[in-house]
């Protein structure tokens, strides 16, 4: 177990991403994934008010709604930690103070709960001042709607400004960052968010920990990606032939480490993130059958030589 800094929350070092709920996982399957995750000792579930507005027929909030129905059916609200986000729901876009308050209330209603354990500002809103956003989030903590605050997809400079303003004014300050970080996307964290997190004692919960599925090991060539539900997202990691060659060469190294431990490629990719000092990576499971490989990463300890080999193989992605 690991503790989220500056909180009393202990979690398994794996976060269940709920972006598939209401998209590639229907409600029944989502319930099964949630059940299996909690039965294995998991507790932190990460969603957002905008999940999954992008799917045909959806309008946003589907993931939260499914989680809310599951919480009601299982009666286990106190056994799980709920993280959600504001800024992308079609009806609650941006981070104006009035929108933050309204979106939080809408999330509470969909989740069927009286508090959000970790509430993220999902994407920066350059039309709003850091001071106004920090004050609006602090108000949610003071009225009990939110326990703790997180930031995602802000620049390092804006995150620093938020934290320093909160400290000067005695406001609730962020306890967590959610940046993109994986073997194919290293620079943002290693050169910016990571040092900031260490300076201010912040949790780091990386998203796209498996590079939208590319690091699961099921794709052995670029042709395998085409026609899949995540093809467009994966293609973003493969912009040209040279990068594609480097990515699949890296996958060969990851596969070698996985074979040595008799685990899946995804297990090693997530364990590498833990070895790099993140609090817990976020990973999604479309079905319960995908969970064991993810859960195994919470206890897999890579050797120093294995971490070094993976670092070397992914140097071009720093």
C-alpha positions in Angstrom: 0.0 0.0 0.0 1.1 3.6 -0.6 -0.2 6.8 1.0 -1.3 9.8 -0.9 1.0 12.6 0.5 -0.6 15.1 2.8 -3.7 12.9 3.3 -4.8 9.9 5.4 -5.6 7.9 2.3 -3.8 4.6 1.7 -4.2 2.8 -1.6 -3.0 -0.1 -3.7 -0.3 1.3 -6.0 -2.6 0.9 -9.0 -5.4 3.2 -9.9 -8.4 1.8 -11.9 -9.1 4.1 -14.8 -12.9 4.3 -15.6 -12.7 5.9 -19.0 -14.0 2.6 -20.6 -17.2 2.6 -18.6 -20.1 3.5 -20.9 -17.8 3.3 -23.9 -16.1 0.0 -24.6 -17.4 -1.5 -21.3 -21.2 -1.7 -20.8 -22.7 -1.4 -17.4 -22.7 -5.1 -16.6 -19.1 -5.5 -17.6 -18.1 -2.3 -15.8 -19.6 -3.7 -12.6 -17.6 -6.9 -13.0 -14.4 -4.9 -13.5 -15.1 -2.8 -10.4 -15.9 -5.9 -8.3 -12.7 -7.7 -9.4 -10.6 -4.6 -8.7 -12.0 -4.1 -5.1 -11.8 -7.8 -4.4 -8.1 -7.7 -5.2 -7.5 -4.9 -2.8 -7.8 -1.9 -5.1 -9.6 1.2 -3.9 -8.8 4.3 -6.0 -11.1 4.7 -9.0 -10.4 7.5 -11.4 -13.1 9.0 -13.6 -14.1 12.4 -15.0 -17.4 14.2 -15.7 -16.7 14.2 -19.4 -16.3 10.4 -19.7 -17.4 9.2 -22.2 -19.0 12.1 -24.2 -16.9 11.1 -27.2 -18.7 7.8 -27.8 -21.6 7.8 -30.2 -24.9 8.3 -28.4 -23.3 9.6 -25.2 -23.6 13.0 -23.7 -21.0 12.9 -20.9 -21.2 11.6 -17.3 -21.8 8.0 -18.3 -18.8 6.7 -16.4 -19.8 8.5 -13.2 -23.3 7.3 -13.5 -22.2 3.6 -13.8 -19.9 4.0 -10.8 -22.8 5.6 -8.9 -25.1 2.7 -9.6 -22.4 0.2 -8.6 -21.7 2.0 -5.3 -25.5 2.0 -4.6 -25.8 -1.7 -5.5 -22.7 -2.8 -3.4 -23.1 -0.3 -0.5 -19.4 0.1 -0.3 -18.8 3.8 -0.6 -16.5 3.9 2.4 -14.3 1.2 1.0 -13.3 3.0 -2.2 -11.7 6.3 -3.1 -13.3 8.2 -5.8 -11.4 10.6 -8.0 -13.2 12.7 -10.7 -12.5 15.8 -12.7 -14.1 19.0 -14.0 -13.6 20.9 -17.2 -14.8 18.7 -20.1 -18.4 17.8 -19.6 -20.4 19.3 -22.6 -22.6 21.1 -20.1 -19.8 22.2 -17.7 -16.9 23.2 -19.8 -14.0 25.2 -18.4 -12.9 26.2 -14.9 -14.9 29.4 -14.0 -15.8 29.4 -10.3 -19.5 29.1 -11.1 -18.9 26.1 -13.4 -16.6 24.4 -10.9 -19.3 24.5 -8.3 -22.1 23.4 -10.6 -20.0 20.6 -12.1 -19.1 19.3 -8.7 -22.7 19.1 -7.7 -23.6 17.3 -10.9 -20.8 14.8 -10.3 -22.0 14.1 -6.8 -25.5 13.4 -8.1 -24.3 11.0 -10.8 -22.0 9.3 -8.3 -24.7 9.1 -5.7 -22.4 10.3 -3.0 -22.0 13.2 -0.6 -18.2 13.8 -1.3 -15.5 13.5 -3.8 -12.3 12.2 -2.4 -10.0 13.7 -5.0 -11.3 16.4 -7.4 -9.1 17.3 -10.3 -9.0 20.4 -12.5 -8.9 18.3 -15.7 -7.5 20.8 -18.2 -6.3 24.3 -17.7 -8.6 27.2 -18.6 -6.4 30.1 -19.7 -9.4 32.4 -19.4 -9.4 32.0 -15.7 -6.8 33.2 -13.2 -5.0 30.7 -11.0 -6.2 32.7 -8.0 -9.9 32.4 -8.9 -9.6 28.7 -9.6 -7.7 27.9 -6.4 -10.3 29.9 -4.4 -13.2 28.0 -6.1 -11.6 24.6 -5.3 -10.9 25.7 -1.8 -14.6 26.5 -1.3 -15.5 22.9 -2.2 -13.1 21.6 0.4 -14.4 23.9 3.0 -18.0 22.9 2.5 -17.2 19.2 2.5 -18.0 18.5 -1.1 -14.4 17.6 -1.9 -11.7 16.1 0.4 -8.6 16.8 -1.7 -7.6 18.6 -4.9 -5.6 17.5 -7.9 -4.3 19.1 -11.1 -4.1 17.6 -14.6 -3.0 18.9 -17.9 -1.7 22.3 -16.6 1.7 23.6 -17.4 4.3 23.2 -14.6 4.4 27.0 -14.3 0.6 27.3 -13.7 0.6 24.4 -11.3 3.4 26.0 -9.3 1.5 29.3 -9.3 -1.6 27.5 -8.0 0.3 25.8 -5.2 2.2 28.9 -4.1 -0.9 31.0 -4.1 -2.8 28.4 -2.0 0.1 28.3 0.5 0.2 32.1 0.7 -3.5 32.4 1.3 -4.0 29.4 3.5 -6.2 27.7 0.9 -6.5 23.9 0.4 -3.6 23.1 -1.8 -3.4 20.3 -4.5 -2.1 16.9 -3.2 -1.8 15.2 -6.6 -0.8 15.7 -10.2 -2.1 13.6 -13.2 0.3 13.9 -16.1 0.9 11.6 -19.1 3.8 9.3 -18.4 4.8 6.0 -19.9 7.8 4.4 -21.6 6.9 6.1 -24.8 6.3 9.5 -23.3 8.8 10.4 -20.6 9.9 14.0 -20.9 7.0 15.8 -19.3 7.3 14.1 -16.0 11.1 13.5 -15.8 11.9 17.1 -16.9 9.0 19.0 -15.2 6.2 17.5 -13.3 8.4 15.0 -11.4 10.7 17.7 -9.9 7.6 19.8 -9.0 6.0 16.8 -7.3 9.1 16.2 -5.2 9.4 19.8 -4.3 5.9 20.1 -3.0 5.3 16.6 -1.8 2.6 15.7 -4.4 1.3 12.4 -5.5 1.8 11.5 -9.2 -0.9 9.4 -10.9 0.1 9.0 -14.5 -2.6 8.6 -17.2 -2.0 6.7 -20.5 0.3 4.5 -18.5 0.1 1.9 -21.2 0.2 4.4 -24.1 -3.5 3.8 -25.0 -2.9 0.1 -25.2 0.4 0.1 -27.2 2.3 -1.1 -24.1 -0.1 -4.0 -23.4 2.0 -6.2 -25.7 -0.9 -7.3 -27.9 0.4 -5.3 -30.9 3.5 -6.8 -32.6 3.5 -4.5 -35.6 1.9 -1.3 -36.8 -0.6 -3.3 -38.9 -2.0 -4.9 -35.7 -3.1 -1.5 -34.5 -5.3 -0.6 -37.5 -9.0 -0.9 -37.1 -9.0 -1.1 -33.3 -11.1 1.2 -31.0 -7.9 3.0 -29.9 -6.2 3.2 -33.3 -6.2 7.0 -33.5 -4.9 7.3 -30.0 -2.1 4.8 -30.6 -1.2 6.4 -33.9 -0.3 9.6 -32.0 2.6 7.7 -30.5 3.8 6.6 -34.0 4.1 9.8 -36.0 6.7 8.5 -38.4 8.7 5.4 -39.5 11.7 6.1 -37.2 9.6 6.6 -34.1 7.5 3.5 -35.0 10.7 1.4 -35.3 12.0 2.7 -32.0 8.6 2.0 -30.3 8.5 -1.6 -31.4 12.1 -2.2 -30.6 11.3 -1.0 -27.1 8.4 -3.4 -26.9 10.8 -6.2 -27.7 12.9 -5.2 -24.6 9.8 -5.0 -22.4 8.7 -8.4 -23.7 12.0 -9.8 -22.7 11.7 -8.5 -19.2 8.2 -9.8 -19.0 9.2 -13.3 -20.1 12.0 -13.4 -17.5 9.3 -12.7 -14.8 6.6 -14.8 -16.5 4.3 -11.9 -16.5 2.5 -9.8 -19.2 4.1 -6.9 -21.0 1.6 -4.5 -19.4 2.7 -5.7 -16.0 6.3 -4.7 -16.7 5.3 -1.3 -18.2 3.4 -0.4 -15.1 6.0 -1.7 -12.7 8.6 0.4 -14.5 6.5 3.5 -13.6 6.5 2.5 -10.0 10.2 2.0 -10.2 10.5 5.6 -11.5 8.9 6.9 -8.3 5.2 7.5 -9.3 2.6 7.1 -6.5 0.5 4.8 -8.6 -0.1 4.5 -12.4 -3.6 4.6 -13.8 -4.7 1.8 -16.0 -8.0 0.8 -17.5 -9.5 -2.7 -18.0 -12.2 -3.2 -20.6 -13.1 -6.6 -19.1 -12.3 -8.4 -15.8 -10.0 -10.7 -17.7 -7.6 -7.8 -18.3 -7.2 -7.0 -14.6 -4.8 -9.7 -13.4 -2.0 -8.4 -15.5 -2.5 -4.8 -14.2 -2.9 -5.9 -10.6 0.3 -7.9 -10.8 2.3 -4.7 -11.4 1.5 -3.6 -7.8 3.8 -6.2 -6.4 6.3 -6.8 -9.2 9.8 -5.4 -8.3 12.1 -4.9 -11.3 15.8 -5.3 -10.7 18.1 -2.2 -11.1 19.5 -3.8 -14.3 16.0 -4.3 -15.8 15.0 -0.7 -15.0 18.2 0.5 -16.6 17.6 -1.6 -19.7 14.1 -0.2 -20.1 15.4 3.3 -19.5 18.0 2.8 -22.2 15.5 1.3 -24.7 13.2 4.3 -24.2 15.8 7.1 -24.2 14.5 8.5 -27.5 11.1 9.1 -25.8 12.5 11.3 -23.0 
